[in-house]
Amino acid sequence: MKNLILKREFGIFTLLLVLCIVVALLNPRFLSPLNLRNTGLLIGMFGIFSIGTGIVIITGGIDLSTGSLMALMGVQLAILLVDERWPWPLAILSVLVVSSLLGWAHGYLVTRVKLQPFIVTLCGLLIYRGAAQFIARDETKGFGNEKGFEHLQQLATQRTLGVPNPLILLIIIAVIMWVVLHRSVYGRYLFAVGQNEAAARYSGINTRAMITSAYVLSGFFGGISSILFAFYTNSISPSSHAQSYELYGIAAAVLGGCSLSGGEGSILGILLGTALLRVLENLVVLLSIPSSLDFAVMGTVILLGVTADKLLKKK
């Protein structure tokens, strides 16, 4: 299994490297410092919530609510900071607590009520988007030129030693989660639940707690990403903010070797999958390909990833 994961990661890295070379040859602007910084910034912001999505997939579940969750949390953050004048630490804490609680609710419905993850998170997608529109009265919320939280805006948009801050944050989170997932008892239990939930339960693992914790992590990382995206865009339109971002997370995880049947995946693979998707989107922009093809490219990538996963399992 370990060798298979290493082969997948090497294959994704090779594909990413080849794609970068091809894009650079087609358009030298790909290697410009500005483009590389922007690409790194987006990899950081998309990679954080993709890690949460990947953890859920490892348990054999799915999270379709991420984009709508980010819209709801973005609206909440803007209202608390601008309208209610909350101190920024309390506003940030509120966003992270609420997003984690929503993740816990998903886990509760999946493990206790025995609903399908697809149904639970699909309902979450609809409920959170509708709640965001209702709370914001279907109006765009933003931060404008408000003062008092400039350092949060810098976290989302500025650089440290030339490296985008969201990318640095992603690396820190990825290192922590790599240790948790690949070098701890928790990680071993998580993979065991994904491979065979019944066997894991008979082995004494609290499968309900493990699955619920995966959804809590997904909600928590979604909350972090919602903060970054809110300050990156500086405005949140509840009907369109972070729309379909859950598909990016799923695509990154699947490309990174997370099997949709559960029990397989790696943090490094998810990072490589995220980078590959961002380079593909950068290719669409640099080559002036119609942006309407973004979802077509994403769907093709997911299909190829799932097909490759099946073929590798058969082999």
C-alpha positions as CSV (number, residue, x, y, z in Angstrom):
1,M,0.0,0.0,0.0
2,K,2.8,2.4,0.9
3,N,4.6,1.7,-2.4
4,L,1.4,2.3,-4.3
5,I,0.9,5.7,-2.6
6,L,4.5,6.7,-3.3
7,K,4.0,5.7,-7.0
8,R,0.8,7.8,-7.1
9,E,2.6,10.8,-5.6
10,F,5.5,10.5,-7.9
11,G,3.2,10.2,-10.9
12,I,1.2,13.3,-9.9
13,F,4.5,15.2,-9.3
14,T,5.8,14.2,-12.7
15,L,2.5,15.2,-14.4
16,L,2.6,18.6,-12.5
17,L,6.2,19.2,-13.6
18,V,5.5,18.3,-17.3
19,L,2.4,20.5,-17.2
20,C,4.4,23.5,-15.8
21,I,7.0,23.0,-18.5
22,V,4.4,22.9,-21.3
23,V,2.6,26.0,-20.0
24,A,5.9,27.9,-19.7
25,L,6.8,27.0,-23.3
26,L,3.3,28.0,-24.5
27,N,3.3,31.3,-22.6
28,P,6.5,32.5,-20.8
29,R,4.4,34.7,-18.6
30,F,3.7,31.6,-16.5
31,L,7.2,32.0,-15.0
32,S,6.8,35.7,-14.2
33,P,7.2,36.5,-10.5
34,L,3.7,38.1,-10.4
35,N,2.1,35.0,-11.9
36,L,4.0,32.6,-9.6
37,R,3.1,34.6,-6.5
38,N,-0.6,34.7,-7.5
39,T,-0.6,31.0,-8.2
40,G,1.1,30.2,-4.9
41,L,-1.4,32.4,-3.1
42,L,-4.3,30.5,-4.6
43,I,-2.7,27.1,-4.0
44,G,-2.5,28.1,-0.3
45,M,-6.1,29.1,0.0
46,F,-7.5,26.2,-2.0
47,G,-5.2,23.7,-0.4
48,I,-6.3,24.3,3.2
49,F,-9.9,23.3,2.7
50,S,-8.9,20.5,0.3
51,I,-7.0,18.9,3.1
52,G,-10.3,18.8,5.1
53,T,-12.2,17.4,2.2
54,G,-9.5,14.8,1.7
55,I,-9.7,13.6,5.3
56,V,-13.4,13.1,4.9
57,I,-12.9,11.1,1.7
58,I,-10.3,8.9,3.5
59,T,-13.1,7.8,5.9
60,G,-15.2,6.9,2.9
61,G,-17.4,10.0,3.1
62,I,-17.9,13.1,1.0
63,D,-18.4,16.8,1.8
64,L,-20.4,18.8,-0.8
65,S,-21.1,21.7,1.5
66,T,-17.6,23.4,1.6
67,G,-18.3,26.2,-0.8
68,S,-21.7,27.2,0.8
69,L,-20.1,26.9,4.2
70,M,-17.4,29.4,3.2
71,A,-20.0,31.8,1.9
72,L,-22.0,31.6,5.1
73,M,-18.9,32.1,7.3
74,G,-17.7,34.9,5.1
75,V,-21.0,36.7,5.5
76,Q,-20.9,36.1,9.3
77,L,-17.3,37.4,9.5
78,A,-18.2,40.6,7.6
79,I,-21.3,41.3,9.7
80,L,-19.4,40.7,13.0
81,L,-16.5,42.9,12.0
82,V,-18.2,45.7,10.1
83,D,-21.8,45.9,11.3
84,E,-21.5,44.6,14.9
85,R,-18.0,45.9,15.5
86,W,-16.8,42.8,17.3
87,P,-13.1,42.6,18.2
88,W,-11.4,40.6,15.4
89,P,-10.2,37.8,17.7
90,L,-13.8,37.1,18.8
91,A,-15.0,37.3,15.2
92,I,-12.4,34.8,14.0
93,L,-13.1,32.5,16.9
94,S,-16.8,32.7,16.2
95,V,-16.3,31.7,12.6
96,L,-14.0,28.7,13.5
97,V,-16.3,27.5,16.2
98,V,-19.5,27.7,14.1
99,S,-17.8,26.0,11.1
100,S,-16.5,23.2,13.3
101,L,-20.0,22.8,14.9
102,L,-21.5,22.5,11.4
103,G,-19.0,19.8,10.6
104,W,-19.9,18.0,13.8
105,A,-23.5,18.2,12.8
106,H,-22.7,16.5,9.5
107,G,-20.8,13.8,11.4
108,Y,-23.6,13.3,13.9
109,L,-26.2,12.8,11.1
110,V,-23.9,10.4,9.3
111,T,-22.9,8.3,12.3
112,R,-25.9,8.5,14.6
113,V,-28.9,9.0,12.3
114,K,-27.2,6.8,9.6
115,L,-27.9,9.2,6.7
116,Q,-25.7,9.0,3.6
117,P,-22.8,11.6,3.6
118,F,-23.9,12.6,0.1
119,I,-27.4,13.6,1.3
120,V,-26.2,15.2,4.5
121,T,-23.7,17.5,2.8
122,L,-25.8,18.2,-0.2
123,C,-28.5,19.5,2.2
124,G,-25.8,21.5,3.9
125,L,-24.8,23.0,0.5
126,L,-28.4,24.2,0.0
127,I,-29.0,25.3,3.6
128,Y,-25.8,27.2,4.1
129,R,-26.1,29.1,0.8
130,G,-29.7,30.0,1.6
131,A,-28.8,31.0,5.1
132,A,-26.0,33.2,3.8
133,Q,-28.5,35.0,1.4
134,F,-31.0,35.4,4.2
135,I,-28.6,36.8,6.8
136,A,-27.1,39.2,4.3
137,R,-30.6,40.0,2.8
138,D,-29.1,38.9,-0.5
139,E,-26.8,41.9,-0.4
140,T,-23.0,41.9,-0.9
141,K,-21.1,42.2,2.3
142,G,-17.6,43.5,2.6
143,F,-14.9,45.2,4.6
144,G,-14.3,48.3,2.4
145,N,-11.8,50.6,4.0
146,E,-12.7,49.6,7.6
147,K,-9.8,49.8,10.1
148,G,-8.8,47.5,12.9
149,F,-8.0,44.3,11.1
150,E,-5.4,45.2,8.5
151,H,-3.1,42.4,9.6
152,L,-5.9,39.9,8.7
153,Q,-6.0,41.4,5.2
154,Q,-2.3,41.1,5.1
155,L,-2.5,37.4,6.0
156,A,-4.7,36.8,3.0
157,T,-3.0,39.0,0.5
158,Q,0.6,39.8,1.4
159,R,3.9,38.0,1.4
160,T,6.6,37.1,3.9
161,L,10.1,36.9,2.4
162,G,8.5,36.8,-1.0
163,V,6.3,33.8,-0.2
164,P,2.5,34.4,-0.1
165,N,1.2,34.2,3.4
166,P,-1.7,31.7,2.6
167,L,0.9,29.3,1.1
168,I,3.0,29.5,4.3
169,L,-0.1,28.8,6.3
170,L,-0.9,25.9,4.1
171,I,2.6,24.4,4.6
172,I,2.3,24.7,8.4
173,I,-1.1,23.0,8.4
174,A,0.1,20.4,5.9
175,V,3.1,19.5,8.1
176,I,0.9,19.2,11.2
177,M,-1.7,17.1,9.4
178,W,1.0,14.9,7.8
179,V,2.2,14.0,11.3
180,V,-1.4,13.5,12.6
181,L,-2.4,11.4,9.6
182,H,0.7,9.4,8.9
183,R,2.5,9.2,12.2
184,S,-0.1,8.9,14.9
185,V,-2.6,6.4,16.2
186,Y,-5.4,8.7,15.1
187,G,-4.2,8.5,11.5
188,R,-4.0,4.7,11.6
189,Y,-7.5,4.5,13.0
190,L,-8.8,7.0,10.4
191,F,-7.4,4.8,7.5
192,A,-8.8,1.7,9.2
193,V,-12.3,3.1,9.4
194,G,-12.1,4.1,5.7
195,Q,-10.9,0.6,4.6
196,N,-13.4,-1.4,6.6
197,E,-15.7,0.4,9.1
198,A,-17.2,-2.8,10.5
199,A,-13.8,-4.5,11.0
200,A,-12.5,-1.3,12.6
201,R,-15.4,-1.2,15.0
202,Y,-14.9,-4.9,16.0
203,S,-11.3,-4.1,16.6
204,G,-12.3,-1.6,19.3
205,I,-12.1,1.6,17.4
206,N,-14.7,4.2,18.1
207,T,-15.7,4.6,14.4
208,R,-18.4,7.1,15.2
209,A,-16.0,9.4,16.8
210,M,-13.4,9.0,14.1
211,I,-15.8,9.8,11.3
212,T,-17.3,12.7,13.2
213,S,-13.9,14.1,13.8
214,A,-13.1,14.0,10.1
215,Y,-16.2,16.2,9.4
216,V,-15.2,18.5,12.2
217,L,-11.8,19.0,10.6
218,S,-13.4,19.6,7.3
219,G,-15.6,22.3,8.8
220,F,-12.6,23.8,10.7
221,F,-10.4,24.0,7.6
222,G,-13.3,25.4,5.7
223,G,-13.6,28.1,8.3
224,I,-10.0,29.0,7.9
225,S,-10.3,29.2,4.2
226,S,-13.5,31.3,4.5
227,I,-11.5,33.9,6.4
228,L,-8.7,34.0,3.8
229,F,-11.1,34.2,0.8
230,A,-13.2,36.8,2.5
231,F,-10.3,39.2,2.9
232,Y,-8.8,38.2,-0.5
233,T,-11.9,39.2,-2.3
234,N,-12.7,42.0,0.2
235,S,-16.4,41.4,-0.5
236,I,-18.8,38.4,-0.2
237,S,-21.8,38.0,-2.5
238,P,-23.8,35.3,-0.7
239,S,-25.2,33.9,-3.9
240,S,-21.9,33.3,-5.7
241,H,-19.1,33.5,-3.2
242,A,-17.0,30.3,-3.2
243,Q,-19.6,28.7,-5.5
244,S,-18.7,25.1,-6.4
245,Y,-15.4,25.2,-4.4
246,E,-16.3,21.9,-2.9
247,L,-15.6,20.4,-6.4
248,Y,-12.1,21.8,-6.3
249,G,-11.5,20.2,-3.0
250,I,-12.8,16.8,-4.1
251,A,-10.9,17.0,-7.4
252,A,-7.7,17.8,-5.6
253,A,-8.1,15.0,-3.1
254,V,-9.0,12.4,-5.8
255,L,-6.1,13.6,-8.0
256,G,-3.9,13.3,-4.9
257,G,-4.7,9.6,-4.5
258,C,-7.6,9.7,-2.1
259,S,-9.9,6.9,-3.0
260,L,-13.6,7.7,-3.1
261,S,-14.2,4.3,-1.6
262,G,-12.1,5.3,1.5
263,G,-9.0,4.1,3.2
264,E,-6.4,5.7,0.9
265,G,-4.8,9.1,0.6
266,S,-2.0,11.3,1.7
267,I,-1.4,14.9,2.6
268,L,1.3,15.3,0.1
269,G,-0.9,13.9,-2.6
270,I,-3.6,16.4,-1.8
271,L,-1.1,19.3,-2.0
272,L,0.1,18.0,-5.4
273,G,-3.5,17.6,-6.6
274,T,-4.3,21.2,-5.5
275,A,-1.2,22.5,-7.3
276,L,-2.1,20.6,-10.4
277,L,-5.6,22.1,-10.5
278,R,-4.4,25.6,-10.0
279,V,-1.8,25.2,-12.8
280,L,-4.5,23.9,-15.1
281,E,-6.7,26.9,-14.4
282,N,-3.7,29.1,-14.9
283,L,-3.3,27.4,-18.3
284,V,-6.8,28.3,-19.2
285,V,-6.2,32.0,-18.4
286,L,-2.8,32.3,-20.0
287,L,-3.9,30.6,-23.2
288,S,-7.1,32.7,-23.4
289,I,-9.3,29.6,-23.3
290,P,-12.9,30.5,-22.4
291,S,-13.3,30.4,-18.7
292,S,-16.6,28.5,-19.2
293,L,-14.4,25.5,-19.8
294,D,-13.1,25.5,-16.2
295,F,-15.8,23.1,-15.0
296,A,-15.3,20.9,-18.0
297,V,-11.6,20.7,-17.3
298,M,-12.4,19.9,-13.6
299,G,-14.9,17.2,-14.5
300,T,-12.4,15.6,-16.9
301,V,-9.7,15.7,-14.3
302,I,-12.0,14.0,-11.6
303,L,-13.0,11.3,-14.2
304,L,-9.4,10.6,-15.1
305,G,-8.4,10.4,-11.4
306,V,-11.2,8.0,-10.5
307,T,-10.5,5.9,-13.6
308,A,-6.8,5.8,-12.8
309,D,-7.6,4.8,-9.2
310,K,-9.7,1.8,-10.4
311,L,-7.1,0.7,-12.9
312,L,-4.4,0.8,-10.3
313,K,-6.5,-1.2,-7.8
314,K,-7.1,-3.9,-10.4
315,K,-3.5,-4.0,-11.3
